[in-house]
Amino acid sequence: MSGKQLTGLLSEHTVIPPGQRSSQVLRAWFSDRLGPTFHFDSHMRDFIAAADGSTTLADALDLWRSTRDAAPKDIDPQFELNRFTRDWHSKNPGGTRADMLTAWTRHRSLPTDRRDRI
């Protein structure tokens, strides 16, 4: 569902309209309030997508703060690279992106029934 998107001056009292996307306008506003580590994680994307006109940006800030210690949600199967990347980096914390991409290429070269989750 697509609807009116937030633009211009935003505040904690701004109501999130139905159909709002995780836009660059929202990213800039959240980054200004929460710092450079802000990103649209699955909790925040789901919250924004579920907006029905009864929640505000203050509610979104509260959600962000309350989910910082929450375990990451599972990544849906169609996002195989994202799942692989998260799993690989958790097992190889000092690994580089280039190392991960090499492992990804090797992983993708296997038949699907021989691919293990990292």
N, C-alpha and C positions, 0 to 999 in steps of 0.2 A: 504494500500500500504506500503510495506516495502522497505526500501532503506538503503543506507550507513548511519551509525550512527556516531555522533560526538564522538571523543575520543581525548585523549592527551591534548596538550596545546590549550586553547580556548582564544579568545579575543573578544572585542566588534565588531570587524570587521569580525568575523567568520560568514559565511553564513549558515543559517539553511537549511539543505537539505530536499527535499521532503521525506516523510516517517519517519522523525525524531520522536522518542518517547520521552516522558517526563522521561528521564533516570536519574539514580543516578549521572552520569557525569554532566548532566545539573543542577541537584539539587545542587550539591556541588559548581558548578561555580556560580549559582545565589545566593546561601546562602553566599558565600564569598563576593559578591558585594552588596547584599541587606540586609544581616543580618540574624539572626536565625529565624526571623518570616516568611521568604520566604516559600511558599508552592505552589504547582501546583494547583491553583484554576481554576475555569471553564474558566475564561478569558484567562489565560496563557495556559491551555491545548488546548483550541480551537485555539489559535494563533499558537502554535507549530504544531498542527495537520494540519492546513491550509497552512503550509510553502510550498512554491513552488520553493524555490531556489532563491528568490528575496529579502528575508528579512535576517537581521543579528541579532546577539545577542544584539546589541545596540538597535534595534527596539523592541526586547522583553523586555529589561530593561525599555524603554520608556512606553511600554504598561503596565507593572507592576505598574510603578509610577502613570500613569494616571488613573488606575482603583482602586486605594486604597479606594477612597471615593464612588465608584460605589456600587449601591445596589447589593446584591448577586443575581445571576441568579437563576431561578427556577431549582430545581433538578428534573430530569426526573422520571416519575412514577416507573420505574423498580428499582430505588434506594430508596425504601420505608424506610429502616432503616436510611439512610442518611437524608431524609426529616424529619422523625420523630425526630431524634436527634437534628437537627438544630432548629426545631419548639419547642421542649421540653425545650432546654436550653435557648431559648429566653424568654420563659414564666417562667422558673425556674432558674434564673441566679445563684443562690447559690446552686443549686442541684448538686449532685455528679453523677459520671458515674453509680454507683450502683443504685442510685435512678432512673436514666433514664432507665436503663436496666429492672428494676422492672416494670416501667410504660410501656415499650415496650412489655414485656411478657404479661401484662394485655391487652394491645392494640391488640396484635396478637391473643389472645385467643377469641376475639369477631368475629362473622361472618362479612365478609367484608362489608356487607350493613349497619352494625351498627358501623363501625369504623369512627370516626371523625378525621379530621386532627387536630392535637394538636393546 
